Amino acid sequence: MAEKSIINLFCVFVLLLNLSSYCFAVGTDDSVYASFLQCLQNNTTPKDQISSIVFTKTSASYSSVLRAYIRNARMNTTATPKPTIIVTPKQISHVQAAVICAKKVGYQLKIRSGGHDYEGVSYVSQNPFFVLDMFNLRSVQVDMKTESAWIQSGATLGEVYHEIWKNSKLHGFPAGVCPTVGVGGHFSGGGYGNMIRKYGLAVDNTIDAQIVDVNGKLLDRKAMGEDLFWAINGGGGGSFGVVISYKIKLVPVPETVTVFRTEYYIEDNATEITAKWQLVAPKIDSSLFMRMLLQPVTKNNKPTVRISILSLYLGNSDILVSLLGKQFPEMGLKKENCTEMNWIESVLWWANFDNGTSPDVLLDRKVDTANFLKRKSDYVQKPINQNGISLIFKQMMALGKIGLVFNAYGGKMDEIPSTAVPFPHRAGNLFKVQYSINWNEPGADMETNYLSQARKLYSFMTPYVSQNPRSAFLNYRDLDIGVADAKHSYEQSNIYGRKYFDANFDRLVKVKSVVDPENFFRNEQSIPVVLSKA
């Protein structure tokens, strides 16, 4: 009986301790804010700017600032954990102070540029956290004498392309096709676009960078060293510090480029076209990029699959039609299917703007716009035969909504070593697969249905994609493939780390262990420190 009483008393004590800890936690927002604000004022000048860049849950603009760059509506529900404080730096010293002060008060710091990370990793956490939102740090400085540009992390790709166009009609940059994507996350995860076969990834074309490290110091490439510079060019910048800016080298583009979109259905020759696309798209002239969209649709009241081929060719339509006539006659491409334009017009075309739209539309950040969505990724290394394609089409029709996007590799991607940057998916990969599903209505049942479709098709695709590891693309963030808990052990991180980075993962761990040994910069899929290995 005495032993039982002691146990009961101990349980009551633990319960009271937990309750008091909970009360302290929920009651400390004001004290945390006061401590954080005082720390900011002590670590930056001018001090009068500080109150205008810090938003607490009681601030009138808190909700609008948080919501502005949430691009996945799944991450904006009443149940979604919200940051205690949002910091919107207007100068580099604000970033430095935010890092120093978040460490001092013991809060996790999430770093957001454009908010397009598909799982909301940059602005959601289960632990007490702040958001460092970089949208004010958005300058793009083009230098045509050196054919380069310094781009701050808070800039969008649309702003980058617009500024390049203002300075030159014969230069571009190989990054993504969505104009509202933020530079910080896009570049630090690799950066994929429709000139990938000609010029590689965005990070294959960076020549310098600035980062604020865990001690609040501003470092350029020389100061940070080649290991850290390597890591933030595809290894996820949020694991190593706050990337302020990248210096990029511009790439030449011809006066005339050509785009086209063609469509095919199962009852036509979609199966044959898909099979042949796998053989041609990764091997053809590197000036041609062909993306294939696969979508279950209804035609004549019957379910079918429509495939669409969207292309950018760095040249004129006559050469393109001749090229595909020889290597892909099954497409039946004709000159009237093609549209010639300049490079900035092709940027608008790929972003689904009407022909004739002013490039100024690229400056519209489309804040406070979000769909409910889920994305996953895979890599295909061996062509899928027609029987396999038919089975995939049947599964897509049975599921009903989930679509696939095939992005061809080859060209420059075959020439760059897999160790050049953390992104390892080079030679040997025919194309990347994106699983894509969107919906418009909130609700747990809706979400369960659509997430289930994505996961079922992903499972169905297992025989056709890369193995050991089953590779994934960091910019298509997917928490299904593994997450780290608060301990952030090497074993946990290794599960998703190998899929994203393959053999480059261990080098990333070594860099992380040197530059951030206490693992301050962390998220659900960040790089761990070697000391946390169990």
C-alpha positions in Angstrom: 0.0 0.0 0.0 2.8 2.4 0.9 4.5 1.7 -2.5 1.2 2.4 -4.3 0.7 5.7 -2.4 4.2 6.8 -3.4 3.5 6.0 -7.0 0.2 7.9 -6.9 1.9 10.9 -5.3 4.6 10.7 -7.9 2.0 10.7 -10.7 0.2 13.7 -9.2 3.6 15.5 -9.0 4.3 14.7 -12.6 0.8 15.9 -13.7 1.2 19.2 -11.8 4.7 19.6 -13.2 3.3 19.1 -16.7 0.4 21.5 -16.1 2.7 24.2 -14.7 5.0 23.7 -17.7 2.1 24.0 -20.1 0.8 27.1 -18.3 4.3 28.6 -18.5 4.5 27.8 -22.2 1.2 29.4 -23.2 1.7 32.3 -20.9 5.2 33.3 -22.1 4.4 34.9 -25.5 4.5 38.4 -24.0 7.7 37.8 -22.1 9.3 36.0 -25.1 8.3 39.0 -27.3 9.8 41.5 -24.8 13.0 39.5 -24.6 13.3 39.0 -28.3 12.5 42.7 -29.1 15.0 43.9 -26.6 17.6 41.6 -28.1 16.9 42.8 -31.6 17.2 46.4 -30.5 20.6 45.6 -28.9 21.9 43.9 -32.0 20.8 46.2 -34.9 20.6 49.8 -36.1 18.6 51.8 -36.6 16.5 50.7 -33.6 13.4 52.5 -34.7 12.8 50.0 -37.5 12.5 47.0 -35.3 8.9 47.4 -34.2 7.8 47.6 -37.8 9.3 44.3 -38.8 8.1 42.2 -35.9 4.6 40.8 -35.8 3.1 38.9 -32.8 -0.3 37.1 -32.7 -1.8 40.2 -31.3 -0.6 42.4 -34.1 -3.3 43.7 -36.4 -1.3 42.5 -39.5 -0.2 39.2 -38.1 -2.7 37.0 -40.0 -2.3 38.8 -43.3 1.5 38.7 -43.1 1.5 35.0 -42.3 -1.1 34.1 -44.9 0.5 36.2 -47.7 3.0 33.5 -48.7 1.2 30.3 -47.7 0.9 28.6 -51.1 -0.6 25.4 -49.9 -4.0 25.9 -48.3 -3.6 22.6 -46.4 -1.2 24.5 -44.2 -3.6 27.3 -43.3 -6.3 25.7 -41.1 -7.3 26.6 -37.6 -5.5 23.5 -36.4 -2.2 24.5 -38.1 0.5 25.5 -35.6 1.3 29.2 -36.0 4.5 31.1 -35.3 4.8 33.0 -32.1 6.5 35.8 -33.9 7.0 36.7 -37.6 10.1 38.8 -38.5 10.2 40.5 -41.9 13.7 41.9 -42.2 14.4 44.9 -44.4 18.1 44.8 -44.2 20.8 42.2 -43.6 21.4 43.3 -40.0 17.8 42.4 -39.2 18.5 38.9 -40.3 21.7 38.7 -38.3 19.9 40.0 -35.2 17.0 37.6 -35.7 19.3 34.6 -35.7 21.2 35.7 -32.6 18.0 36.5 -30.7 16.0 33.4 -31.7 18.9 31.4 -30.3 18.9 33.5 -27.2 15.2 32.9 -26.4 15.4 29.2 -27.4 12.9 29.2 -30.3 13.1 27.4 -33.6 13.6 29.7 -36.6 11.8 28.9 -39.8 13.0 30.7 -43.0 10.5 31.5 -45.8 11.1 33.1 -49.1 8.2 32.4 -51.5 6.2 29.9 -49.5 6.1 27.3 -52.3 7.5 24.4 -50.2 4.8 21.9 -50.7 4.6 20.7 -47.1 4.8 24.2 -45.4 8.1 23.3 -43.8 9.2 27.0 -43.9 6.3 28.3 -41.9 4.8 25.4 -39.8 6.3 23.5 -36.8 5.1 21.4 -33.9 7.6 23.2 -31.6 7.5 26.8 -30.5 8.9 28.8 -33.5 9.4 32.1 -35.2 9.2 32.7 -39.0 11.8 34.8 -40.7 10.0 35.9 -43.8 12.5 37.2 -46.5 10.0 38.9 -48.8 11.4 42.4 -48.2 14.9 41.3 -49.2 14.2 41.0 -52.9 16.6 43.1 -54.9 17.8 41.9 -58.3 21.0 43.6 -59.6 22.0 42.7 -63.1 25.5 43.5 -64.4 25.7 43.1 -68.1 29.5 43.8 -68.2 30.1 40.5 -66.3 26.8 38.9 -67.5 25.9 38.1 -64.0 23.4 39.2 -61.3 23.1 39.3 -57.5 19.6 38.1 -56.4 18.3 38.3 -52.9 16.4 35.3 -51.5 13.1 37.1 -51.2 12.9 37.9 -54.9 10.6 35.8 -57.0 11.6 34.1 -60.2 9.3 36.4 -62.1 11.1 39.4 -60.7 14.5 37.8 -61.7 13.3 37.1 -65.3 11.8 40.6 -65.6 15.0 42.3 -64.5 17.1 40.2 -66.9 14.7 41.1 -69.7 15.0 44.8 -68.9 18.8 44.6 -69.3 19.1 42.2 -72.2 16.9 40.5 -74.8 19.6 37.9 -75.5 20.1 36.5 -71.9 18.0 34.4 -69.6 18.5 32.0 -66.6 17.7 28.3 -66.2 15.3 28.2 -63.3 11.6 27.3 -62.7 8.5 28.2 -64.8 6.3 29.4 -61.9 6.9 33.2 -61.5 5.9 33.4 -57.9 8.4 30.9 -56.6 10.9 32.5 -54.2 14.6 32.4 -55.0 15.7 31.3 -51.6 14.0 27.9 -51.5 14.2 27.3 -55.2 17.9 27.8 -55.5 18.9 26.1 -52.2 17.0 23.0 -53.3 18.5 22.8 -56.8 16.3 24.9 -59.0 14.7 23.1 -62.0 13.4 24.7 -65.2 12.8 24.2 -68.9 16.4 25.0 -69.9 17.8 22.2 -67.8 18.9 20.1 -70.7 20.9 23.0 -72.2 22.3 24.7 -69.0 21.6 22.4 -66.1 20.0 23.5 -62.8 19.9 27.0 -61.3 22.6 25.9 -58.9 24.8 24.8 -61.8 25.0 28.5 -62.7 25.7 30.1 -59.3 29.1 31.7 -58.7 28.8 33.3 -55.3 26.4 33.6 -52.3 25.9 35.4 -49.0 24.7 33.6 -45.9 24.2 34.6 -42.3 25.6 31.7 -40.2 24.5 30.4 -36.8 26.6 33.1 -35.1 25.0 35.9 -37.0 28.0 36.5 -39.2 27.5 37.5 -42.9 29.7 35.3 -45.1 30.4 35.4 -48.9 31.8 32.4 -50.8 35.4 33.1 -49.9 34.5 33.5 -46.2 32.2 30.5 -45.9 34.5 28.2 -47.8 33.8 25.8 -50.6 32.2 23.1 -48.5 29.4 25.4 -47.2 29.0 27.0 -50.6 28.6 23.5 -52.1 26.0 22.6 -49.4 23.7 25.6 -50.0 23.6 25.0 -53.7 21.1 22.1 -53.6 21.4 20.8 -50.1 18.6 23.0 -48.6 19.9 26.3 -47.3 17.6 26.2 -44.3 19.8 23.5 -42.7 23.0 25.7 -42.7 22.0 29.3 -42.1 20.0 32.1 -43.8 20.9 32.5 -47.4 20.7 36.2 -48.2 21.5 36.2 -51.9 23.0 34.2 -54.8 25.2 35.5 -57.6 24.3 33.9 -60.9 25.8 33.8 -64.3 23.3 34.7 -67.0 23.0 32.3 -70.0 22.7 33.2 -73.7 19.3 32.7 -75.4 18.6 33.2 -79.1 16.5 36.0 -80.5 13.8 33.4 -81.5 12.6 30.5 -79.4 9.8 28.1 -80.2 7.0 26.7 -78.0 4.3 24.2 -78.7 1.7 22.1 -76.9 0.2 18.9 -78.4 -2.4 16.6 -77.0 -3.2 12.9 -77.4 -5.7 10.5 -75.8 -5.6 6.7 -75.2 -8.1 6.1 -78.0 -5.7 7.9 -80.4 -2.1 6.9 -79.8 -1.2 8.2 -76.3 0.3 4.9 -75.2 2.6 4.7 -78.2 3.5 8.4 -77.9 4.3 8.0 -74.2 6.5 5.0 -74.9 8.4 6.8 -77.6 8.8 10.0 -75.7 10.9 8.2 -73.1 13.4 7.2 -75.8 13.5 10.6 -77.6 13.0 13.4 -75.0 16.2 12.6 -72.9 18.4 12.0 -76.0 17.4 14.6 -78.5 19.2 18.0 -79.1 19.8 19.6 -75.7 18.2 22.9 -77.0 14.9 21.1 -76.8 13.0 20.4 -73.6 9.8 18.4 -73.7 7.6 18.1 -70.7 4.8 15.5 -70.7 1.6 15.9 -68.6 -0.6 12.9 -68.0 -4.1 13.5 -66.7 -7.2 11.3 -66.2 -10.1 13.1 -68.0 -13.6 12.4 -69.4 -14.0 12.4 -73.2 -17.4 11.6 -74.9 -18.7 10.6 -71.4 -16.0 8.0 -71.0 -12.9 8.0 -68.8 -9.6 8.3 -70.6 -6.1 9.7 -70.1 -4.9 12.8 -72.0 -1.2 13.3 -72.5 0.1 16.8 -73.3 3.6 17.6 -74.5 4.8 21.1 -73.7 8.1 22.2 -75.2 10.6 25.0 -75.3 13.1 24.9 -78.2 16.0 27.4 -78.3 15.7 28.0 -82.0 13.2 28.6 -84.8 10.2 26.4 -85.7 11.6 25.2 -89.1 14.6 23.5 -87.5 12.3 22.1 -84.7 9.8 20.6 -87.0 12.5 19.0 -89.1 14.3 17.7 -86.0 11.1 16.0 -84.6 10.0 14.8 -88.0 13.2 12.7 -88.1 13.4 11.6 -84.5 9.8 11.6 -83.3 7.5 11.3 -86.4 4.8 9.7 -84.3 4.0 13.1 -82.9 3.0 14.5 -86.3 4.3 18.0 -85.3 3.6 20.6 -88.0 4.8 24.2 -88.2 1.2 25.5 -87.5 1.5 23.7 -84.1 4.4 25.9 -83.1 4.7 29.5 -82.0 7.9 31.5 -82.4 8.6 34.2 -79.8 11.4 35.7 -77.8 12.6 34.3 -74.5 10.7 36.5 -72.1 7.5 35.7 -74.1 8.2 32.0 -73.6 8.5 32.6 -69.9 5.0 34.1 -70.0 3.7 31.2 -72.2 5.0 28.6 -69.7 3.3 30.5 -66.9 0.0 30.2 -68.8 -0.4 33.9 -69.7 -2.0 34.8 -73.0 0.2 35.8 -75.9 0.8 39.5 -75.9 0.7 39.9 -72.1 3.1 42.5 -70.8 6.2 41.1 -69.0 5.3 43.4 -66.2 2.8 40.8 -65.0 5.8 38.9 -63.8 6.1 41.4 -61.0 2.8 40.4 -59.5 3.5 38.2 -56.5 -0.1 37.0 -56.3 0.1 37.1 -52.5 -2.6 35.4 -50.4 -3.4 32.8 -53.2 -3.3 29.1 -52.4 -4.7 25.8 -53.5 -5.1 22.6 -51.5 -2.4 20.4 -53.0 -0.1 17.4 -52.6 3.1 16.6 -54.6 5.4 13.6 -54.7 8.4 12.7 -56.9 10.2 9.8 -58.5 13.0 9.2 -61.1 12.7 6.8 -64.0 16.0 5.1 -65.2 14.6 2.5 -67.6 11.9 3.1 -70.2 8.5 1.8 -69.2 7.1 -0.5 -71.8 3.7 -0.1 -73.4 2.1 -2.7 -71.2 3.3 -0.9 -68.1 2.1 2.4 -69.5 -1.4 0.9 -70.1 -1.5 -0.3 -66.5 -0.5 3.1 -65.2 -3.2 4.7 -67.3 -5.8 2.3 -66.0 -4.7 3.0 -62.4 -5.0 6.8 -63.0 -8.5 6.4 -64.4 -9.5 4.3 -61.5 -8.2 6.9 -59.0 -9.8 9.7 -61.0 -7.9 13.0 -60.2 -4.1 12.4 -59.7 -1.9 13.5 -62.6 1.7 12.9 -63.5 4.3 15.2 -64.9 7.3 13.8 -66.8 10.3 16.1 -67.1 13.1 14.9 -69.5 16.7 14.8 -68.5 19.8 14.2 -70.6 21.8 16.9 -72.3 23.8 19.0 -69.8 22.4 16.9 -66.9 24.4 13.9 -68.2 27.6 15.9 -68.4 27.7 17.3 -64.8 29.0 14.9 -62.1 26.5 13.8 -59.4 28.8 15.3 -56.8 29.2 18.7 -58.3 26.4 20.0 -56.0 24.3 18.1 -53.4 21.6 17.4 -56.0 22.7 13.9 -57.2 20.2 12.9 -59.9 22.2 13.2 -63.1 23.3 10.6 -65.7 21.3 7.4 -65.6 18.0 9.2 -65.0 15.8 9.4 -68.1 13.2 11.7 -66.5 11.8 13.0 -63.3 8.2 12.3 -62.3 6.0 14.7 -60.3 2.8 13.4 -58.8 0.4 16.3 -58.8 -3.1 16.8 -57.3 -5.0 19.9 -56.4 -8.4 20.5 -54.9 -10.4 23.6 -53.9 -12.6 22.7 -51.0 -11.5 22.3 -47.3 -12.4 19.4 -45.1 -10.8 16.3 -43.7 -12.7 13.9 -46.0 -11.6 15.8 -49.1 -8.0 15.9 -47.9 -8.0 12.2 -47.1 -9.4 11.3 -50.5 -6.9 13.3 -52.5 -3.9 12.4 -50.4 -4.9 8.8 -50.7 -4.9 9.1 -54.5 -1.4 10.5 -54.5 -0.1 7.8 -52.2 -1.8 5.0 -54.1 -0.4 6.0 -57.4 3.0 6.4 -55.9 2.8 2.9 -54.5 1.6 1.6 -57.9 4.6 3.1 -59.6 7.1 1.2 -57.5 8.2 -1.3 -60.2 8.9 1.4 -62.7 11.1 3.9 -60.8 14.5 4.1 -59.2 15.4 1.8 -56.3 17.9 1.6 -53.4 17.3 4.4 -52.8 14.0 5.3 -54.4 15.1 8.9 -55.2 13.1 12.1 -54.6 13.6 15.8 -55.5 14.1 18.2 -52.5 12.2 21.0 -54.2 9.2 18.7 -54.4 9.1 18.4 -50.6 7.3 15.3 -49.4 7.1 14.4 -45.7 5.7 10.9 -46.6 9.2 9.7 -47.3 10.5 10.3 -43.8 10.7 13.0 -41.1 13.0 13.6 -38.1 11.6 14.1 -34.6 13.0 16.5 -32.0 16.1 14.3 -31.5 16.9 14.6 -35.2 19.0 11.4 -35.2 21.2 10.4 -38.1 19.2 7.2 -38.5 15.9 9.1 -38.9 17.4 11.7 -41.2 19.2 9.1 -43.3 15.8 7.7 -44.5 14.8 10.8 -46.4 18.4 12.1 -46.8 19.4 9.2 -49.0 16.3 9.7 -51.2 17.0 13.4 -51.7 20.8 13.3 -51.8 22.0 9.7 -52.3 25.8 9.5 -51.6 26.0 13.3 -51.1 24.1 13.0 -47.9 27.1 12.1 -45.7 29.1 15.1 -47.0 26.1 17.3 -46.2 26.1 15.9 -42.6 29.8 16.7 -42.3 29.4 20.3 -43.4 26.4 20.7 -41.1 28.3 19.3 -38.1 31.0 21.9 -38.7 28.9 25.0 -39.4 26.0 24.4 -37.0 27.1 21.8 -34.4 24.2 22.5 -32.1 21.6 22.0 -34.9 19.9 25.4 -34.5 18.9 25.5 -38.2 16.6 22.5 -38.4 13.3 21.4 -39.9 11.4 18.2 -40.4 13.7 17.1 -43.2 16.9 19.1 -42.5 20.4 17.8 -42.4 21.4 16.4 -39.0 24.7 16.8 -37.1 27.0 13.8 -36.8 27.0 14.1 -33.0 23.3 13.2 -32.9 24.1 9.7 -34.4 22.7 7.2 -31.8 
